Amino acid sequence: MLRSAIPPPLPIGRDRVDPTQPQLIERKAPQLIDSQGHVGIDDGVLRGLLRVPFYTHGARSMEAIVDMSMLAAQTCWEPDALPPAGQLALHVDADVFLRLVLRDVLLGASREALGQAIHARFLVDQKDRKPPGDLAMQGWDTLREDFRESNRAQADDIAAKLHAVGYAMLPVTGQGPAPVTFTTAEVETMAELEHARWMAERRLAGWVYDPVIDKEHKRTPYLVPYDELPQDVKEWDREPVRAIPDVLALARFEVHRLLREQGAR
């Protein structure tokens, strides 16, 4: 559950709508606002409200969703208070909306599988670059636990990187995931974010900069800004980004574009 006074970026659609506007919540469900002025709302519900591509009737659709939700005497807007899919479909793309709401519940059970898939792809990409005895080039069962957790953390961060370039990861509902190929600019943006995540993770784990790599003693020459990396090392960040659709597909998730031109329906 999230209590927040500062909403994330707004969805793009027929109208720009802020579902956490104090005026809207005060009028429709004042009991959701605590004494500090923060709105009680589940993380998934908030994600659905903010990232659904459009509201059919703009602000009126947002108000209708609040009205149709079962919020009486509730202090937090939970998923089970949302209106049925048929009613949601009058105002938003109900399928996308509900997949956004439920994403984290479904993803939690897939975290280990995604981490393993990311590592398997890493082994393929690096097989001609790193020696077999490299500590990072071991199979999952014999991989050092901090390296396994690094793969899990990379899986955890996929949604944030996708959101930065206008996509979301959603559970697959059809026969299979829709095909997606990222643009060069999208890959570069997400690769830079992945490197920043990797640096933060390494520093928290006690790694330090050293011109000579020493994984046994947690030393690496790559704790530098993305722009300062050699092109071949930047490719190490680009490769897992390009592989995101394939990795997600193994866990029955897909990449879905959320951003639309203003005025699109």
Helices and strands as residue ranges (DSSP letters): E 2-4, H 22-28, G 30-32, E 39-41, H 43-51, H 59-68, G 79-81, H 85-88, H 94-108, H 111-126, G 135-137, G 140-142, H 145-156, H 158-164, E 167-171, H 184-204, E 208-209, G 215-217, E 219-220, G 226-228, H 231-242, H 244-250, E 253-257
